[in-house]
Amino acid sequence: MLFNSFPFLGAFVIAAFVYALLRGRTSRAVSQSFLLLISIGFYSYGASQTLPLLIGSILFNWAVARRAGNTELPEKVRHRWAFAGVAANVLFLSLFKYVNLFLGTVQPLLHTKVMLPNWRLPLGLSFFTLTQIMYLVDCYEGIVEPSTLFDHASFVAFFPYLVAGPITRAKQMVQQFQQKAHAPATAEEVAQGFALFTLGLIKKTLFADSLVRLADTAFASPTTTSAMETWLSVLAYWMQLYFDFSGYSDMAVGAARMLGFTIPFNFNAPYKSKSIIEFWQRWHISLSNFITTYLYTPILRAFKGRATLAKAAVASILAMSISGFWHGPAWTFAAWGLCHGVALTVNQYSRKKFKLKVPPALGWLMTMAFVVFAGILFRATDLHNAFQVFAALIPTGGFAAARKFSFVLSNPETVAYVLPALLSFPFAWFGPTSQEMAASLRPTVRTSVAYALLAFIALVLMNSVIAKTFVYFGF
């Protein structure tokens, strides 16, 4: 169920009210059971046909974790269970996302036309599979103890982050279910949660959904757009992706906070970054943490001997290439991840070996230029489409042709989406983060009116157009 839809908002208000009553008057078992049921209900609303896959994943990983985390078993046995569990999750993900891509790639070489059925990608598959992998590894390494089935199901299926993150670890959530599921949310938590949810809804409805109309232009027809249109489209896309995904993440954190739970923030003003290393410390933070802990570090440890800069570079490139490919079954994603891996390597060498000190302004400009250009690979439908967009950035046919626009700025409909799109740039570059605004929130008449007005604007925008799905729902 889309967070930016009236059915969700209505159902969430009712569910949150009932849950608050249960938390204050019943046992943890009752209130947590209700929370689990509404989480499954929200997921089933838009993906009832894939609900058995989610339930099967929960049951399988719970059973495997009990063996992988059982310290009474021999180490070799526990390792086999953990390895088999992780491998099964990767295979499960690959069947739906990658097998047909590989078969289609090798068909010309093998002279075969064997393909699996074109299954629809289960909603949230990439995210809840990563959650399960982290849980298995953490149980095996003794970071967390295997949970009861009740707690594990509540942790994996928790609706704020189930479909598109933030990617959350068991050690962050299971203890909260055990300690907070029977204690009502405080007034401060509700106020901060409402503020975060409202800010996320504004990001989505006002900025992201306005930017998408500009962002799609060049990628839909790169051979007919002018150079200026292409530049605007490329810039608009990466801004759209930020407001779309950070908006969802803010709503997820806000919804959880209103229920009395704390889940990690996913963004911290990434467009203020002055290096690509800093960018990945600020962008999709939960995925960055996963890459560092579960990909980069194990790859680096696999090399024998002490860690060196060269080994770290190889680990960075491999980890980022895998994470790029995680986003979807397309070589454009793999190329995007590879580019970021190479950029991180260059950044590491420039800092640690060559001791280069880049002026902050130049560092910011170089970082943003790389992020935007690499974003073409992330958005393009295929590599051919990406090369067409890159080519369209180069002006041809004189100045008049290069600056041609296919839309008319005097058109009121055009102004309705161009103006919010242009306003999004200074907000992303210079504005405070959502967590800063929520943390400094004091429930006064002024702030209450301000956030109520923002919520009203978001509702008006929701009522004006059909709710647009979030970009990361496709991953």
N, C-alpha and C positions, 0 to 999 in steps of 0.2 A: 504494500500500500504506500503510495507516494506521500511523503511528509507535506508536500505543497498541494494537498487536495482537501476539499471540504469533508469527504468521508473520514479521512484520517483525523482531522482536527476535531470533528464531533465525537468520534469514537475514543480518541485519546483523552479528551476532557472527562468523559463519563468514566472511562477505565481508571484514570488517575484519581478521580473522586472516590470511586468504590475501593480502590487499592489503599487509599489513605485511611478510609474507615476500617478496613480489614487489619491494617498494620497496627492501629491503635486499640483494637478490640479482640483480636484473635491471635492464635499462635503463629509462629513463623511458617509452619507447614501449610497452613491455610492461605496466608497472604502470598507466600512464594508460589504456591500452586496456582493461584489466580494470575500472578505475574507470568508464569510459564504458559498458561492457557491463552492469555491475551497476546503474548509474543507469537505463539503458533497461529493464533487467529489473524493477526496482522500479516504474517507471512503468507498464510493460505489465501488471503483475500485476492492476491494477484498471482499466486503460484501454487494453487492447490494440487496441480498435477505433479509437481516436483517435491511436494511435502514428504512423500515416502523416502526420497533420496536423503533429505535432511535428517529424518528420523533414523534411517539406516546408518548414516555417517555417525550420528551421535552414539548409537548403540555399539557399533563396531569399535570406535575409538575408545569408548569407556571400557569395554572389555579388554582391549589390547593394553591400555594404560595400566590396568590393574595387575597385569603380568610384568610389563616393562618397569613398573615402579615398585614391584614387590622385592624388597631387599632380602627376603628369605630365600629367594631363588638364586642359583649361581649366576655370576656376572655374564657368562657367555649366553645363557638362556635369556636373560633380560635384554641383552644386546640384540639377539635374534628377533625377539618380539618387537622391540623398538624399530629396528631396521625394517622388518616386515610391515609394520604399521605405517611408517612413513612412505615406504614404497607403494603400498596399497592406495594411500591417499593421492600420491603423484599419478599413479595409473588411473585412478578414478577421475581426477581432473583432466588427464590427457585424453581419455576416451571422448569427453565432450568438447574439448577445446582444440586439440592438436593433431590427433591421428589423421583426420582427413587432409589437413594441411600438408603433412609429410607424405601421405599417399599421393596427393595431387602433385607434389614436387617431384617425386621419383617415378611417376607413371611414364613419362617420356623415356626414361632410361630403362625401365623394366618391361616396357611395351605391354602394360596391363591397365585395366580400367576398374580395378577393385576399389570400392569405396564403402565406408560405413554409412548407415542411414544418417541423414542430416538432422540430428537431434537438436532440439531447442536448448540453448544454454540455460541450465537451471539457475534461477534467481539467487544471487549471492554465493554461487558455488566457489568462486575464487577466494572469497573472504572467509567463509566458514571452513574451507579446507585448510587454509593457512592457520586458522585458529586451532584446528585439530592437530596439525603437525607440531605447532609450538607446544601444545599440551602434552603430546607424547614424548617429545624431547625433554621437556621440563620434568616430567615424571621419571623418566629414565635417569636423568642427571641428579635427581633428588632435590630439585628446586621447589617442587610442590609434591604433596602426597596425592595419590589417586583419589578422586572425589567419589562420592556416592553418585549413583545414576541421577538422582533428583537434582543435586547441585550441578553436575556436569551438563545436564540438559538445560537447566536454567541459565548457566553461563554461556553456552554456545548459542542458544536460541534467543537471547535477550534482544528484543526487537530494535532498540536504537542503533546498534552496530551490526546486526546480523547480515544485512544485505550489502552494505558498502563501507563498513568500518566506522570508526577507527578500529584497526586490528588490535585486539585486546588479549592479554595473557591471563591465564587462570589465576595466577597469584595476585592479580589486580582485582579480580571480581569475586571469586568463590568466598573469600573471607567477608566481603561486603554482604553477600547473600546470607551468610551465617549470622552476621552481627546486625545488619541494618534492615533485613526484611520484616522485622517485627517492630521497628521504631519509626514513627512518622517523620516525614521530611520537615525540616525547620523552615520558618518563614524566609530566612535568608537564602536557603537552597531553592525554594520555590521562586523567589524574586530573581535570583541569578539565572535560574533555568529558563524562566520566561523571557528574560532579556536576551539570553543567548539564542533561544529558539526564534525570537523575533528578528534579531540581527541576521541569522541564517536565512530566514524566509525572505527578508529584504534583499539579501545578496542574490538569492535565486530568482525571485520574481521581478525585481527592478533592474538588476545589473546583468546577470547571466542570460536571462531570457531575451534581453534587448541586444546583447552582444552577439548572440547566436545568428541573428539575421545578417549581421555584417560578416561574421566569421565564415559562414557557409559559402559566400559568394565566390571566392577564388577557387576553393576546392571543388565546387560543383562544375565550374566551367573555366579552368585555368587558361585555356587558349583564347578566350574572348574577353577577359578582363584586362583593364589597363594596369600599368605598373603601380600606380598610386592605389588603385582598388586592391591589388594583390597585397601590397604592404599593409594597408589598413586591415584587410581580412586576416592576414597572418598575425598581426598584433592583437586583433580582436579575439581570435581563437584562444590564444594562450591566456588572455585576460578572462574570457568566458569560462575556460576550464577551471581557473582559480576560483572565481566567484561561485561557480556551480558546485564544485567539490568541497570547498571550504564552507559554503553555505549549508550543504548537507551535513558536514561534520559538526558545524555549530548547532544545527538542529538536533543532531544525535546527542551531543553533550548536554544540550539544554533539556531535552526530553528526559534523559537519565537523571539529570540534576533535580528536576521537578519531582521525580519519583524517589529521590533521596540517595542516588548512587553517583559515584564519580568515575567517569571514564576519561581517558587521555585526550587532550587537544591534538589536532592533526596538523595545524598550520600555525606559523608564527611569523607573519609578515615576510614571506619568502622573497618578495620583489624588492626588499631592502638589502638583499644579500650582496656582498662585495667579492665573493668567490664562489665557485661551484661547490666546494666543500661546505661552505656556510649555507648555500642554497639547500643542500640535502639535509642540513640540520634544521631547516625551517619548513621544508616542503614535504607533505605526506609523512609526517614524523613517525607514525606507527609503522609504515612500510620501511622507512629508513632504519628504524630499530630492528625490524625483522631481517633486513638485508645484512646489517652489521653482525647481529648475534647468530643467525641461523644459516647464513650463506658465506659472507666474507671471512668471519673468524674460523669456521671449520675448513674452508678452502686453504686459508693461510696455515692452519695447523697441519694440513695434509702434506705440506712441504717438509722435508727432513731438515734438521739443523735449525739454527736461529733465524728469526725473521729478518729479512732485508727489504730494502726499498723496492728492489726488482720483484721479489715475491709478493709484496704488498700490491704492486701495480698489477700483476697477473691476477691476483685475487679480486681486486677492484673491478677489472674488466670482465672477468667471468661472472662475478656476483651481479653486476649491473646488467649484463647481457641476459642473464636468467630472469632477473626482475622485470626487464623490459618485455621479455617473451611472456611473462606471467600475465601481462595486461590483455593479451589476446592472440588468437591464432593468425598472425600476419607477420611477414618478414619486416614490415615497417616498424613494428614494436621492438623486434630484436635489434634492428639497426639503431633505433632511438636509444635503447639500453646500452648498446655498444659505444655509441657516441658519448654518452654520459660517463661510461667507464673510462674511456680514453681521456676525457676532460678531467676527471678526478685524478687520474694518473699524472697528467701534466701539472695539475695543481699541487700534487704531493711532491713531485720533483722540483718544481719551482720554489717551494717553501723549504724543503729539507735538504736538498742537494745544492741548488744554486743560490739559495738564500735571497731570492728576489723580493723586494719590497715594492709592491704596486700601490700607487696612490689610490685612496679610497674611491674617488670619483671614477678613475679609469677602471678600477676593479669592478665597480658596479656596472659600468657600461659594457665591459667585456662579458660579464656574467649574464646580463640581460640579453645581449645580442646572441650569445650561444644558446640560451634557453629558448628564445623565440625561434631561431632557425632550426634547432633540433625539434621544436614543437611541430614543424611541418611534417616530419616523419611520423609523429604521434597521431596527427589528425588525418593524414592522407589515406585514401582508400587502399592504395597499393604503392609499390615503389615507382611505377610509371607515373601515377598521379603526383607523387612527391616531386619527381624530377620536373614535371610540367609546371608546378607551382614555383619551384626554385627558378626556373627559366623565366617565368612571368614577372619575377621581381626586377629583372633587368629591363630598363626602358628601351623601347624600340619605336620607330615611326615618328620621332619628333616629340617636342614638349606637349603639344596639344593632345596627341594620342595618349601620352603617358599619364596625363592628369585627368583623363575622361572618367566620369562617374555614370553608372547606370541608373542611379536614383536621384531624385530631385529634392534638394534640401528645403525648398519652400513648401513641399507637400506636408500637411499636418501629420499624416501617418508616419512619414519618414522622421520627422522631428521627434515623434513619440518614442522611437527606439534609438535614434542617433544621440540625442541629448543624454539619456542615462548611460549610454555606452561611453561617451566621452567623459562623463563625470566619474566613471569607474577607475580611470587611470590615476588621478590624484589620490583617490581613496586607497588604492592598492599600494601606491608608492610612499605616501606621506601620512596616511591615517593611522589611528591606533588600532591595535588588534582587538578581536572580539573578546578574548580573555581579559585584556586590560580594561575594557569597558565594563565587563561583567564584574570583575574583581573590585573595581572602584565604585560600583553601584551602591547608592544609599537610597532606600525606599522613601523618597520625599514626594510631595505633591508634584514638583516640577519633573522629576525623573519618571514618575508614574504616568503623567500626561504625555511625556515625550515618547515613551515606549508604547503606550496605548495608541498614539498617533501613528507610529511606525507600523504597528500591527494592523491598524485600519487601512493604511496605504497598501500593505501587502495583501490584505483580503480583497480590496478593490481590484488590484492587479490580477489576483487569482480568479476573480469573477469575470474579468474582461476577456480572458483567453483560456483555451483548453490547457490544463496542467501539462507541462512538459516534463518528461522523465529526466532523471539525473544522468549525466554522462557516464559515471562509474557503475551504473546499473548494468551496462553492457559488458563489464569486465569480470 
